[in-house]
Amino acid sequence: MTRPRALISWSSGKDSAFALREIRRAGAFDVVGALTTVNETFGRVSIHGVREEILHAQLAAAGLPANVVPISHPCPNEVYEERMAAAMADAKRNGITHVIFGDLFLADIRAYREQKLAGTGITPVFPLWGRPTAALAREMIANGLEARLVTVDRTKLDSSFAGRSFDQALLADLPSGIDPCGENGEFHTCVIAGPMFSHRIEVASGDVVERDGFAYCDLLLT
């Protein structure tokens, strides 16, 4: 039986990467590409700030073609929605019926995705939805997922967390009230190894830049 063709919404971070792992383990979908918004001004993954060359190294390790949606800087919401709508229309023409998201528990984000895909013929899938994030974070680490914190919200975490590995030591050091998976936007990650990859991506930490209330650690391929 032919499996439904799906795209993974790929942020470069741990949640989308682990969602890919879970979807592949279940075997219900044929994941044929990764959908990523990239800031065309800076050549970096939106919000995470990961360099485009690292994004492509990730997708090569995951065995997925890149479906890059370029967005401007700054990007008004209507422009973002126009470009995403065009990307979804193109995906539908190419036989895509589902998009997989790594969202964990933010109901407003899930509702937004469902609203925007309603009537497009493309169905959102949330394989990690509702899983307790403390247990999920430990499961990610136990299964060999390696990631670095690349964006830190300085109103919630000290900028010294930027560049740290997502590991048990990090979980132990997170202040009270900080979600272990950073689902409330406390931090964002870049995955460099894990069961969804064929090989580890070697990176080095570059400068940490503080801008607009966030601390960004610039990862470099080595």
LUMVEX-763236 format. One line per 8 residues: number of its first residue (from 1); their letters; for each residue x, y, z of N, C-alpha, C. Coordinates in Angstrom, 2 decimals, padded with zeros to 5 digits. Layout:
NUM	a	X,Y,Z,X,Y,Z,X,Y,Z; ...;
REM end
This chain:
1	mtrprali	000.84,-001.20,000.00,000.00,000.00,000.00,000.88,001.25,000.00; 000.53,002.21,-000.82,001.26,003.47,-000.88,000.96,004.31,000.34; 002.01,004.77,000.98,001.83,005.61,002.16,001.60,007.06,001.75; 000.84,007.82,002.56,000.66,009.25,002.28,002.00,009.97,002.27; 002.13,010.92,001.34,003.36,011.71,001.23,003.28,012.91,002.17; 004.34,013.13,002.93,004.33,014.18,003.94,005.61,015.00,003.88; 005.50,016.24,004.34,006.66,017.09,004.62,006.80,017.21,006.12; 008.03,017.35,006.60,008.26,017.66,008.00,008.55,019.16,008.09;
9	swssgkds	007.85,019.85,008.98,008.15,021.26,009.24,009.43,021.30,010.06; 010.51,021.73,009.42,011.86,021.58,009.99,012.41,022.91,010.45; 012.58,023.06,011.76,013.08,024.32,012.33,014.60,024.31,012.54; 015.19,023.14,012.36,016.59,022.83,012.66,016.77,022.35,014.10; 015.69,022.41,014.90,015.79,022.09,016.31,015.35,020.69,016.69; 015.45,020.42,017.98,015.24,019.08,018.51,013.82,018.56,018.35; 012.82,019.42,018.49,011.44,018.94,018.45,011.06,018.46,017.05; 011.41,019.22,016.02,011.10,018.76,014.67,011.92,017.52,014.34;
17	afalreir	013.16,017.47,014.81,014.00,016.31,014.55,013.44,015.06,015.22; 012.98,015.20,016.46,012.45,014.02,017.16,011.08,013.65,016.60; 010.31,014.62,016.13,009.05,014.30,015.46,009.32,013.47,014.21; 010.37,013.81,013.47,010.75,013.01,012.30,011.09,011.58,012.71; 011.84,011.45,013.78,012.20,010.12,014.26,010.96,009.30,014.61; 010.02,009.91,015.31,008.81,009.20,015.73,007.94,008.83,014.53; 007.82,009.72,013.57,007.03,009.43,012.38,007.64,008.29,011.58; 008.96,008.32,011.45,009.62,007.23,010.72,009.48,005.90,011.44;
25	ragafdvv	009.55,005.91,012.74,009.37,004.67,013.50,007.97,004.11,013.32; 006.98,004.98,013.28,005.59,004.52,013.12,005.33,003.99,011.71; 006.02,004.56,010.72,005.94,004.04,009.37,004.66,004.34,008.61; 003.84,005.27,009.10,002.55,005.53,008.46,002.65,006.51,007.30; 003.76,007.29,007.25,003.90,008.30,006.22,005.23,008.14,005.49; 005.24,008.59,004.25,006.47,008.69,003.47,006.92,010.15,003.53; 007.89,010.44,004.37,008.37,011.82,004.53,009.33,012.11,003.38; 008.92,013.03,002.49,009.64,013.23,001.24,010.37,014.57,001.18;
33	galttvne	010.31,015.37,002.25,011.00,016.64,002.24,010.84,017.38,003.54; 011.65,018.43,003.70,011.63,019.24,004.91,011.31,020.68,004.53; 010.34,021.25,005.21,009.88,022.61,004.93,010.46,023.55,005.97; 011.24,024.52,005.53,011.93,025.43,006.45,011.83,026.86,005.96; 011.48,027.79,006.85,011.53,029.21,006.50,012.93,029.74,006.78; 013.47,030.45,005.80,014.83,030.99,005.90,014.78,032.49,005.66; 015.40,033.23,006.55,015.52,034.68,006.40,016.45,034.96,005.23; 015.88,035.47,004.14,016.67,035.63,002.91,017.68,036.77,003.03;
41	tfgrvsih	017.49,037.67,004.00,018.45,038.76,004.19,019.75,038.24,004.78; 019.64,037.31,005.74,020.82,036.83,006.46,021.22,035.40,006.09; 020.37,034.69,005.35,020.69,033.31,005.00,020.70,032.39,006.21; 019.72,032.62,007.11,019.65,031.83,008.34,018.22,031.35,008.58; 018.10,030.21,009.26,016.80,029.67,009.60,016.07,030.66,010.51; 014.81,030.90,010.21,014.02,031.86,010.99,013.98,031.48,012.46; 014.08,032.48,013.31,014.00,032.39,014.77,015.24,031.70,015.36; 015.63,030.55,014.84,016.77,029.83,015.39,018.10,030.48,015.02;
49	gvreeilh	018.15,031.16,013.88,019.38,031.83,013.48,020.47,030.89,012.99; 020.12,029.66,012.63,021.10,028.68,012.17,021.49,028.97,010.72; 022.78,028.91,010.44,023.26,029.17,009.09,022.67,028.18,008.10; 022.44,028.65,006.88,021.80,027.81,005.86,022.66,026.59,005.54; 023.99,026.73,005.60,024.84,025.57,005.29,024.68,024.46,006.33; 024.41,024.84,007.59,024.15,023.82,008.61,022.79,023.18,008.37; 021.80,023.97,008.00,020.50,023.42,007.64,020.65,022.35,006.57; 021.39,022.64,005.53,021.53,021.68,004.43,022.36,020.46,004.86;
57	aqlaaagl	023.30,020.66,005.76,024.05,019.52,006.30,023.12,018.62,007.12; 022.21,019.23,007.89,021.23,018.44,008.65,020.36,017.60,007.71; 019.84,018.24,006.68,018.91,017.54,005.80,019.60,016.47,004.97; 020.87,016.70,004.65,021.63,015.63,003.98,021.77,014.43,004.92; 022.04,014.69,006.20,022.17,013.61,007.18,020.83,012.92,007.42; 019.73,013.66,007.27,018.40,013.10,007.46,017.86,012.44,006.19; 018.56,012.64,005.07,018.10,012.07,003.81,016.85,012.73,003.27; 016.74,014.06,003.46,015.53,014.77,003.05,015.88,015.94,002.12;
65	panvvpis	015.16,016.09,001.02,015.31,017.30,000.20,014.82,018.52,000.98; 015.44,019.66,000.69,015.05,020.91,001.35,013.96,021.61,000.56; 012.91,022.00,001.25,011.87,022.88,000.69,011.97,024.19,001.45; 012.78,025.11,000.94,013.05,026.36,001.64,012.02,027.41,001.23; 011.42,028.04,002.23,010.51,029.16,002.01,011.24,030.43,002.43; 011.69,031.26,001.48,012.41,032.48,001.86,011.45,033.53,002.39; 011.83,034.19,003.48,011.04,035.29,004.02,011.95,036.50,004.23; 011.34,037.67,004.24,012.09,038.91,004.34,012.42,039.22,005.79;
73	hpcpnevy	013.23,040.27,005.97,013.54,040.76,007.32,013.42,042.28,007.32; 012.52,042.82,008.13,011.51,042.09,008.92,010.45,041.51,008.00; 009.68,040.56,008.54,008.67,039.91,007.72,007.28,040.12,008.32; 006.48,041.00,007.73,005.10,041.17,008.22,004.35,039.85,008.13; 003.42,039.65,009.04,002.71,038.39,009.11,001.98,038.06,007.81; 001.45,039.09,007.14,000.73,038.81,005.89,001.67,038.30,004.80; 002.91,038.78,004.80,003.89,038.28,003.83,004.25,036.83,004.15; 004.48,036.55,005.44,004.76,035.18,005.86,003.63,034.24,005.42;
81	eermaaam	002.40,034.65,005.66,001.27,033.79,005.34,001.11,033.60,003.84; 001.38,034.64,003.05,001.32,034.51,001.60,002.34,033.49,001.09; 003.55,033.58,001.63,004.60,032.67,001.14,004.37,031.24,001.60; 003.85,031.08,002.81,003.53,029.73,003.28,002.35,029.16,002.49; 001.37,029.97,002.17,000.24,029.50,001.38,000.71,029.04,000.00; 001.62,029.80,-000.60,002.17,029.41,-001.90,002.94,028.10,-001.79; 003.70,027.94,-000.70,004.45,026.69,-000.50,003.52,025.51,-000.32; 002.41,025.71,000.38,001.45,024.62,000.58,000.75,024.27,-000.73;
89	adakrngi	000.43,025.27,-001.53,-000.20,025.00,-002.83,000.75,024.20,-003.72; 002.01,024.56,-003.69,003.01,023.84,-004.47,003.15,022.41,-003.97; 003.15,022.25,-002.63,003.25,020.90,-002.06,002.06,020.04,-002.47; 000.88,020.63,-002.44,-000.32,019.88,-002.83,-000.22,019.42,-004.28; 000.26,020.29,-005.16,000.43,019.91,-006.56,001.41,018.75,-006.72; 002.34,018.64,-005.76,003.33,017.56,-005.82,002.91,016.32,-005.03; 001.64,016.26,-004.67,001.11,015.06,-004.05,001.28,014.96,-002.55; 001.64,016.08,-001.90,001.77,016.08,-000.44,000.38,016.17,000.17;
97	thvifgdl	000.12,015.31,001.15,-001.19,015.32,001.82,-001.10,015.66,003.31; 000.12,015.66,003.87,000.27,015.91,005.31,001.53,016.74,005.56; 001.49,017.54,006.63,002.68,018.21,007.13,002.82,017.86,008.61; 004.03,017.48,009.00,004.31,017.02,010.37,004.95,018.16,011.14; 004.42,018.41,012.33,004.92,019.49,013.18,005.44,018.92,014.50; 006.43,019.61,015.09,007.00,019.17,016.35,006.43,019.87,017.56; 005.28,020.52,017.42,004.67,021.24,018.54,004.34,020.29,019.68; 004.45,020.82,020.92,004.30,019.98,022.11,003.01,020.26,022.88;
105	fladiray	002.74,021.53,023.20,001.53,021.78,023.99,000.90,023.16,023.81; 001.44,024.01,022.99,000.87,025.36,022.84,-000.36,025.30,021.95; -001.53,025.35,022.58,-002.78,025.14,021.86,-003.03,026.22,020.81; -002.59,027.46,021.08,-002.84,028.52,020.10,-002.02,028.31,018.83; -000.81,027.79,018.98,000.02,027.51,017.81,-000.60,026.38,016.99; -001.03,025.32,017.67,-001.66,024.22,016.96,-002.92,024.70,016.23; -003.74,025.48,016.90,-004.97,025.98,016.28,-004.66,026.84,015.06; -003.60,027.64,015.13,-003.20,028.47,013.99,-002.82,027.60,012.80;
113	reqklagt	-002.04,026.57,013.06,-001.62,025.68,011.96,-002.84,025.00,011.34; -003.72,024.51,012.19,-004.91,023.83,011.70,-005.79,024.78,010.88; -005.91,026.01,011.35,-006.71,027.00,010.64,-006.14,027.30,009.26; -004.82,027.50,009.19,-004.20,027.87,007.92,-004.21,026.71,006.92; -004.22,025.47,007.40,-004.24,024.33,006.49,-005.66,023.88,006.15; -006.65,024.39,006.86,-008.03,024.00,006.60,-008.41,024.36,005.17; -008.94,023.38,004.45,-009.38,023.60,003.09,-008.30,023.48,002.04; -007.05,023.26,002.45,-005.95,023.15,001.48,-005.79,021.74,000.94;
121	gitpvfpl	-006.41,020.77,001.60,-006.18,019.38,001.23,-004.96,018.78,001.89; -004.32,019.57,002.78,-003.15,019.10,003.52,-003.51,019.06,005.01; -003.21,017.94,005.65,-003.58,017.72,007.04,-002.36,017.84,007.95; -002.45,018.62,009.04,-001.33,018.68,009.99,-001.29,017.45,010.88; -000.09,017.04,011.25,000.13,015.89,012.12,001.06,016.34,013.25; 000.73,015.95,014.49,001.49,016.39,015.67,001.91,015.18,016.49; 003.00,014.49,016.11,003.34,013.23,016.77,003.83,013.35,018.21; 004.24,014.55,018.63,004.75,014.72,020.00,003.73,015.40,020.91;
129	wgrptaal	002.56,015.68,020.39,001.60,016.52,021.10,001.20,015.91,022.45; 001.26,016.74,023.48,000.77,016.36,024.80,001.70,015.49,025.62; 002.88,015.18,025.10,003.80,014.37,025.88,004.47,015.24,026.95; 004.54,014.78,028.20,005.17,015.58,029.26,006.60,015.96,028.88; 006.90,017.25,028.93,008.15,017.70,028.34,009.39,017.29,029.14; 009.26,017.12,030.46,010.43,016.68,031.23,010.83,015.27,030.81; 009.85,014.39,030.67,010.13,013.02,030.23,010.59,013.00,028.78; 009.98,013.84,027.95,010.36,013.87,026.53,011.79,014.35,026.37;
137	aremiang	012.19,015.36,027.11,013.57,015.85,027.03,014.56,014.75,027.39; 014.25,014.01,028.45,015.15,012.91,028.84,015.17,011.81,027.78; 014.02,011.55,027.18,013.95,010.52,026.14,014.78,010.92,024.92; 014.70,012.17,024.55,015.51,012.65,023.42,017.00,012.40,023.68; 017.44,012.79,024.86,018.86,012.66,025.20,019.25,011.18,025.28; 018.40,010.35,025.89,018.69,008.92,026.03,018.78,008.23,024.68; 018.09,008.77,023.68,018.09,008.17,022.35,019.18,008.73,021.45; 020.09,009.48,022.03,021.26,009.92,021.27,021.11,011.24,020.55;
145	learlvtv	020.02,011.96,020.80,019.89,013.27,020.17,020.89,014.24,020.81; 021.65,014.91,019.97,022.58,015.94,020.43,022.19,017.26,019.79; 022.12,018.30,020.60,021.74,019.62,020.10,022.46,020.69,020.90; 022.55,021.86,020.31,023.09,023.03,021.00,022.02,024.10,021.10; 022.03,024.85,022.19,021.14,025.99,022.32,021.68,027.13,021.46; 020.91,027.54,020.46,021.39,028.57,019.55,020.69,029.91,019.77; 019.51,029.90,020.38,018.79,031.13,020.68,018.26,031.05,022.10; 018.49,032.11,022.87,018.03,032.17,024.26,017.28,033.48,024.45;
153	drtkldss	016.10,033.39,025.02,015.32,034.57,025.38,015.88,035.12,026.68; 016.51,036.28,026.62,017.23,036.82,027.77,016.29,037.29,028.88; 015.00,037.40,028.60,014.05,037.73,029.67,013.73,036.49,030.51; 014.12,035.32,030.02,013.79,034.08,030.72,015.03,033.29,031.15; 016.11,033.42,030.40,017.35,032.69,030.71,018.54,033.62,030.54; 019.59,033.36,031.29,020.82,034.12,031.15,021.46,033.79,029.80; 022.10,034.78,029.21,022.72,034.59,027.90,023.83,033.54,027.92; 024.33,033.19,029.11,025.38,032.17,029.19,024.88,030.79,028.75;
161	fagrsfdq	023.56,030.61,028.68,023.02,029.34,028.20,023.19,029.18,026.69; 023.37,030.27,025.96,023.55,030.19,024.52,024.83,029.42,024.19; 024.69,028.42,023.35,025.82,027.59,022.96,025.96,026.31,023.74; 025.22,026.18,024.86,025.33,024.97,025.66,024.71,023.77,024.98; 025.19,022.59,025.33,024.61,021.36,024.83,023.28,021.08,025.52; 022.36,020.51,024.77,021.09,020.06,025.33,021.32,018.67,025.92; 021.60,018.63,027.22,021.95,017.37,027.86,021.43,017.37,029.30; 021.75,016.31,030.01,021.24,016.19,031.38,021.75,017.32,032.27;
169	alladlps	022.99,017.75,032.05,023.53,018.86,032.85,022.74,020.14,032.61; 022.36,020.38,031.36,021.54,021.55,031.06,020.20,021.46,031.76; 019.55,020.30,031.68,018.24,020.14,032.31,018.33,020.42,033.81; 019.42,019.97,034.43,019.60,020.19,035.86,019.82,021.66,036.19; 020.38,022.42,035.25,020.72,023.82,035.49,019.60,024.80,035.14; 018.56,024.33,034.46,017.49,025.24,034.08,016.78,025.77,035.32; 016.54,027.06,035.40,015.84,027.62,036.56,014.41,027.09,036.64; 013.86,027.19,037.82,012.47,026.79,038.03,011.55,027.58,037.11;
177	gidpcgen	010.57,026.89,036.53,009.62,027.55,035.65,009.99,027.53,034.19; 011.21,027.10,033.89,011.64,027.01,032.49,011.27,025.63,031.96; 010.55,025.59,030.84,010.16,024.30,030.29,011.39,023.53,029.82; 011.50,022.23,030.15,012.69,021.45,029.78,012.93,021.37,028.28; 011.86,021.54,027.49,012.01,021.55,026.03,011.99,022.97,025.45; 011.91,023.96,026.31,011.88,025.34,025.83,010.63,025.66,025.02; 009.53,024.98,025.30,008.33,025.12,024.48,007.69,026.50,024.60; 007.97,027.20,025.68,007.42,028.55,025.84,008.33,029.62,025.22;
185	gefhtcvi	009.28,029.18,024.41,010.17,030.12,023.74,011.40,030.50,024.53; 011.66,029.78,025.64,012.81,030.12,026.47,014.13,029.94,025.70; 014.17,028.91,024.86,015.37,028.66,024.06,014.98,027.86,022.82; 015.87,027.92,021.81,015.73,027.13,020.60,017.06,026.43,020.34; 016.98,025.30,019.64,018.17,024.47,019.49,018.50,024.19,018.03; 019.69,023.68,017.83,020.13,023.14,016.53,020.63,021.72,016.76; 020.02,020.76,016.08,020.38,019.35,016.25,021.62,019.04,015.42; 022.56,018.32,016.03,023.78,017.94,015.30,023.97,016.43,015.22;
193	agpmfshr	023.17,015.65,015.95,023.27,014.19,015.88,022.01,013.58,016.45; 021.75,012.34,016.07,020.60,011.65,016.62,020.15,010.52,015.71; 019.15,009.77,016.15,018.69,008.61,015.39,018.02,008.96,014.07; 017.70,010.22,013.87,017.12,010.66,012.60,018.18,011.00,011.56; 019.46,011.00,011.96,020.58,011.35,011.09,021.42,010.11,010.77; 022.01,010.11,009.59,022.93,009.02,009.22,024.32,009.22,009.80; 024.64,010.46,010.18,025.96,010.76,010.74,025.88,012.05,011.54; 026.86,012.24,012.40,026.94,013.43,013.23,027.45,014.61,012.40;
201	ievasgdv	026.94,015.79,012.70,027.40,017.02,012.04,028.37,017.71,012.98; 029.57,017.94,012.51,030.60,018.55,013.35,030.50,020.06,013.28; 030.34,020.68,014.44,030.20,022.14,014.50,031.09,022.70,015.60; 031.36,023.97,015.49,032.06,024.71,016.54,031.24,025.94,016.89; 031.33,026.36,018.13,030.62,027.56,018.56,031.39,028.81,018.17; 030.70,029.72,017.49,031.28,031.01,017.15,030.87,032.06,018.17; 030.68,033.27,017.69,030.33,034.37,018.58,028.92,034.22,019.15; 028.73,034.75,020.34,027.39,034.92,020.90,027.03,036.39,020.75;
209	verdgfay	025.92,036.63,020.04,025.48,037.99,019.75,024.16,038.24,020.47; 024.06,039.37,021.15,022.82,039.75,021.83,022.12,040.81,021.00; 020.85,040.50,020.64,020.10,041.40,019.77,018.60,041.24,020.04; 017.91,042.35,020.17,016.44,042.35,020.31,015.96,041.45,021.45; 016.71,041.44,022.55,016.29,040.68,023.72,016.67,039.21,023.69; 017.42,038.79,022.67,017.82,037.40,022.55,019.34,037.29,022.48; 019.85,036.13,022.89,021.27,035.81,022.72,021.36,034.68,021.71; 022.15,034.91,020.65,022.30,033.93,019.57,023.73,033.40,019.57;
217	cdlllt	023.86,032.07,019.58,025.18,031.46,019.43,025.32,031.04,017.97; 026.35,031.56,017.31,026.57,031.28,015.90,027.35,029.96,015.77; 026.69,028.92,015.26,027.36,027.64,015.03,028.01,027.63,013.66; 029.20,027.02,013.59,029.96,026.95,012.35,030.27,025.51,012.02; 030.13,025.14,010.75,030.54,023.79,010.34,032.06,023.68,010.44; 032.53,022.51,010.86,033.99,022.31,010.95,034.41,021.18,010.02;
REM end
